[in-house]
């Protein structure tokens, strides 16, 4: 069976590497993106953000940084997609009002 993450050899006895604190998991942005923006992309961001701390404390520091970056990316794409959809909706409403206005004024004597 293959391991999902590479297995590193244990550090020498008595030596503990100092990697510092774990990276910011961007969980707040992921939750806000899920609630206020695009739900499917926000859920992916929440899943990625929830993996950061567990990967960090298991010793997979590069994967934890990658998961944090992906959580930020998915939350950002969620916000961008909702902004694009809102802009398209506003354009649609303006076009519909323009057509209704033209048809209304063409009926007037």
C-alpha positions, 0 to 999 in steps of 0.5 A: 500500500502506498503512503499518501505522503513521503516518509522521512527518516527520523531525526537523530536522537536528541535533535528536534528541528525548529520549524516554527509555528504552522502556516496560516490555514486561511480557515476564516477566509474559507468559511466566509467564502463558503457562506457569502460567495460560491458554495462548492469552491468554498467547501474545497477551501475549507477542506484544504484549510482543515488539512494544514494543522494536521499535516504540520504536526505530522511533520509534513511541512511542505505539504502543510504550506501547499495546503495553506496556499491551496486553501487561499487560492480556492477561497479567492476563486470563490470570491472572484466567481461570485463577483463575476456572476454578480456582474453578469446578473447586473448586465442581464438586468440592465439589458432586460430593462433596456428591452422593456423600456424600448418595447414600452415606449414603442407602444406609446402613441 
